[in-house]
Amino acid sequence: MQRSLIVRPAAMFWGLTVFMPVGITYVAAVLLLATLLCAGGLRERAQRLRSNPMWWPVMAYVAWTLVILAFGPHYAETGSNLFHGLRIALTILMALALTREEAIWAVRGFWLMGLVNIVMIGLFYSVGFPLWEPWRGVIILIGNKSISNALLFTIMAASAVVYGLQALVEHRRWQALAAFALVPAVIAIISLNLPSRTSLLALLLAIPAACVHQWRRQLKVLAVVLVIGGAVAAAALWNTPIVQQKFAVGIQEIEAAKAGEISEASWVVRYYMYRDTARMIIDRPLTGWGIGAWTEQWHLRGPKLLDYKNMPHNDFLWMGSQAGVPGALTLIVIMLMALWLAWRRDDQAGRLAFVATLIMFIATSVNSALRDAQIGLALLWVAMVYLRLAQAPGDSWRDLLPVALRRGSVAAPAQ
């Protein structure tokens, strides 16, 4: 108990800093790691991790990365890519090593700062005040850190929908209304001051996913909810020119890229990155080109206008290009395992983890949401803490095995 009291403030501090510049978030991560190492109870935390279903996928990811590092070629960016690859694994393990109470304090920090930021954004654009540097990436769009903040706000909105749906079922109408009121506020943020198509897409997918999770055993109710929700969403999109424009521009960019146009438009860049990175994987499907190889290969293959890029805006392709198909599969299995663990828990904690990990999966698929610490250091931490809260103390990877394969589960033959 005393050890947990020491770790809770450090876990909460990381939650409080996820919207801040990435340097502050790194400080929070290092502080929590140091606290976990110094607080004691490492054997208990190691046992918790070893029994966690996420353990073996993460270990496979780390092991294959180190194999490719040992036997593959090295590049100028090998060191930085190795660091970020291992950071991804360490962030997952740190979140899952927390006790339930520690994870709750981390989520409290995230929500406290998230709500403060929403109020600050409202005040900034209504009455105005000097723009403080730590909040610059929250209030105005300044790069990938703002994209990270938009995704964090998206997790808040999807979580509010989950809470609101549960409150409706339990006839707590005023609480449901308060929760649902957060959603249009977040939509305004990710459409206006932190415009992000990725966040809008993730929210549009996460809301029906929450409905499916909640009413998956009640198909009639689910059908009605999805029809009504779809109609409301369609009406909202139809009457929101900014949202319409973002998706229309995205379609135009993809069509332009297919026609051979080269520009720095968001989806034009992604089109060439995805195409050429896929060709890297096809050329060396087993081992890839080596840790840190993507940038050099991109310079050889990609359009000259875009040769300053150092990430392919898809972490599965990033891993596949440098560690082959096996490397990409280890990262995919980590993401799918997180989704599956959240899906199989049929309660509010499971739904919260499901929408958070789904948003992370979408961001990982269309952006460098893990490789880029500006995005992934905060997003991955929050999603994994949500997942930790969705796991009961006795959950084990053995629970995923067929009964006949579990240790000690095979009955002795009848005499």
N, C-alpha and C positions, 0 to 999 in steps of 0.2 A: 504493500500500500504506500509506504514512504517513498519507494522508488518511483511509483506512478506519479506522486505529487510533484516530484522533481521534473519529470518528463512533460507533464501537462502544459506548463507555461511555454516550453520550447515548441511543442506541437502547435499550440495556439498562435505563437508568434509567426510560424511559417504560414498559418492560415491568414493571419492579419496582413502579411506582406505579399500575398500572391498577385495583387493588382499593382504593386510598386515596381520601379525599375529593376531589371534582372539582377543587378549587383546586390540590391537589398535582399532579394529572394535567395540568392546564393548564400548570403550571410546567414539567413534563417535556416537554410538546409544544413550548412556546416555546423551551426549551433545545435540543431537537433541531433545530428550524427554524433557530435561530441558528448551531448547529454546522454544519449542512449549507451554509448561506450563507457561513460563514467558512472552512471547511475546504478550499475550492477544488474543482476537478473538476466545476463546474456544467455545463459543456458535455457532459461524458460522461453526467451524470445526466439532462440534458435530452434527449439522444439516446435514452437508455434509456426515458424516458417517452414520447417521440414515437413510438417503435416499438411501445409496449405496446398490446395490443388494448383496454385500458381507457381509453386517452387520448381517443379521439373521443367516446365516451359521456359522459365527465366534462366535456369541453369543450362539448358540446351542452347539458348541464345548466347549466353556468355561463353560457353565452351566452344561453340563453332566460331565465334568472333576471335577467340584466342588461337584456335587452330589456323585460321586464315592469316592471322597476324604472324604466326610463327613460320608458316611455309610459303606465304604469298609475298609478292613484291611490296616495297614500301615507297611512299610518296611524300611530298611536302606537307600534305594534310593528313598523313597517317596518324600523327599524334593527336590532333584535335578531334578527328573522327573516332578514334579509339576512346578518348575521354568522354565524348558525348554518348557513344554507344554504351559504355559502362555506367555512365550517369543514369541512363534510362533504367538499367537493371537495378541500380542502387536505390533510386527513387521508389520503385515498386516495392522493393524489399523493406525499406524503411517504413513505408506506409502500412504494409501488412504485418510488420513486427510490433506495431502499437497494440496496447490493450484497448478494449472497447471504450473505456473512459477517456483515454488519451486521444483516440480518434474523434470522440465527441467534441473534445475541446478544440481540436484542429478545425472541425466543421464550424464550430461556434465562431472562431476567429475569421474564417472565410465569410460567413454570413454577416457578421458584424461589420466588417470592412466593406462588403458588397453593398449593404443597405446605406452605410455612410456615403459611399461613392455615388449611389443613385441620387441621394439628397443633394450632394455637392454639385452634381451635373445639373440638376434642376435649378439650384440657386445661381450657378454660374451663368446659365442662359436666360435667367429671369431678372435677377437683380444685379448680377455681376460681382466679381471680386478679383484681386490679382491672381494670376495663374501660378500656383506653387509648383515647383519643378517635380517633386515626387508624384504629383497628380496629373502631370501633363499628358501622359499616355492614357489616362482614364477619361479626360475631358475632350481631348482632340486627337485626331488620327496622326500618329507619328511613326508608323512602321509596324513591325511584327509584334512588339509589345502591346500595341493597341489591339491587334488582331487577337492576341491572347486574352486581353481583358474583355473583348467582345464575346469570346467563347466562354469565359467564366460567367459573364452576365447571362449567357444562354443556358448554362447549367442551372443558374438561379431560377430563371423563368420556367424551365422544364420541371425543376423541383417544386416550384410553386403550383404548377398544374397537378403534379402527383398529390401534393398535400390537399389541394382544393377538391380533387375528385374523391379522395378519401373522406374529406369533411362533408361533402354532399351525401355520400353513402350513409354517413353517421348522423345526418340531419343537423349538422353544425353550419348553417347557411351563412352566418356573418363571417365566420372564419374562412369559409370557401370563397366568399366575395372578396375578402382582403387578400387572399392568396392569388386569385385570378386577376386582381387589379395590378399585380406586379408585372404580368405578362405584357400588356400594351406599353408599359414604361420601358421594359427591356427592348421591345420591338422598335420603339422610337430611338433608343440609344444605338442599337446595332444597324439602324437604317440611316440615321442622321449624323450624330457626332462621331461614331465609330463604325462607319459603313463597312459591312462584311457580308458578302454573299454566302460564305461558308457558314457563318453563324445563323443567317436566316434559313438556309437549307437545313442545317442541323436542327433548328427549333421546329421547323415544319415537319420533320421526320420524327423528332423525339415526342411530340405531343400525341400523335396517333399511336406511337409505340407504347407510351404509357397506358393508353386506353386498352390496347391489345393485352398488355401485361395484366391489367387489373381484371378484365372481363373475359379472359381467354376460355374460361369454363362456362360462360354464359353467352353463347353465340348470338342469341336474339338481341340481348342488351348491347353487345358489342357492335352489331350491325347498325342499330339505331344511333348509338353514340358516334360511330364513324361517319355515318351519313350526315348527321346534324353538324358534327365538327368539320367535315369536309365542306359543307355548304357555307358555314360561317367563315372558314379560312378562305374559301374562294371569293366570297363577298368582300372580305377584308383586303385581299390582294387586288381585286378588281377596282376597289376604291382607294388604293394607295399607289399613286403614280410613281413614287420613288422606288417602291419594291418592284413594281412592274418593269420599270426602266432598268434596274440592276440585272434582272434575269434576262430581259430582252437583249441587253448589251452583251451578256455572257454568251447567248446563242449566236449573236452576230460575230463575236470574236472567234468562236469555234469554226463557224462557216468560213470566215476570212482565212484562218490558218489552214484549213483543208484546201483552200484555193491557192495556197502558196504565199500568202501575205506574211511578212515578217515585221513584227512591231513589239513594243514592250507592253501591250495590252495583256491583262491578267491571264486570260484563257488562251491567247495566242502563245504566250510563253509556256504555259502548261502543255499545250498540244505538242510543241517541239520537244520539250523535256521528256514527256511520257513516251513519245515515239522513239527518241534516240536512246533513252535509258533502257527501254525494252529491247532495243537492238544490242546494247551492251550485254544484257543478260543472255540473249540468244547466242551471242558469240562465245560466252564462257558460262554455261548454265550450272556447272557443278561447283566451282570455286570462286567465280566472279573474278574481278580484276585486282582484288586486294583492298585492304582497309585504307580508306582515303583516296581511292582511285577515281571517284566520280568526276571531280573537277577536271582532272587531266584528260579523261576520256571525253568530257563535254567540250573542252577546247578543241579537240580533234574532230568532233562530229557535229556540234551544234552550230547555229547561225552566229556569225561573227558579232552581230549586234548584241547578242545575249551572252557573250562568253565571260562576262563578269559574274555570272551566277555560280554559286557553290553548293546548291542543294536542289534536288529535282522536284520539290513540292509534292512528294509522295514518299513516305518513309519506307514503305514496302519495296518500292523500286530502288530507293537508296540502298537498302540492305541487300537486295538482290544483285545490284550492280557490283558491289564490293565483296560480297560473300556468297554469291550464287543463289540458286533456287533454294537450297537447304537453309541458307541464312534468312532469306525472305520468309520462308515457311515458319521459322522459329518465332519471328516477330508477329506473323499472322496468327499463329497458335496462341501467343500471349493475349492478343486482342480478343480473339474468339473465346478463349477460356474465360476471360473477364466477363464478357457478355453472357456466356452460358451460366456462370456461377450466379450472376445477378438475375437472370431469367428464371432459374430453377427455384429461387426463393420467392414464394408467392405471398408477399406482404409488402407493406409500404417501404421498408428498408430495401427490399429487393428491387422495387420499382425505382427508387431514387438512384440506386447503383446502376440499374439498367439504362436509365436515360443519360446518366453521367458518362458511362463507358461507351454508350452509343455515340454521343457527341464527340468523345475523344476518337472513336474509330473513324467517324466521318472526317474529322479534321486531319487525322493521320493519312487518310486516303486522298485528300485534295490539297494538303499543305504539308510542310515539314514540321508537323506539330509535336514530334518527339525529338528529332534531330536538332532542331533550333531551340536552344535554351530560352530564348525570348518568349517562345510560346510554351514549350513542353515542360519546363521546370515547374511551372505553376499548374498547367492543365493536367498533366499526368499525376501530380501530387493530389490534387483535389479529387480526381476520378478514382484513384486507388484508395484514398481515405473513405470515400463513399462505399467502395467495394468492401473494405475492411469492416464497416458497420453492417454490411449485409451478410457477414459470415458469423455463424454461431460458434461458440467456443469449441464445440466438438467436431466441427466440419473438418474433413480430411480428404485428401486426394483418393483414398481408398473408397470413399463413398461413391466415386464416379465409376468404379469397376463393377462388372457384373457380380452378383452375389457369390457365384461359384469361385471367383478369383480372389476374393478378399481373404486376408490372412485369418485363419481360424474359423472361417465361415462354413467350411465343408464338414458336414456331420459325419460321424464315424459310421461305417457300414453296419447294418443290422446283423446281430449274431444269430 
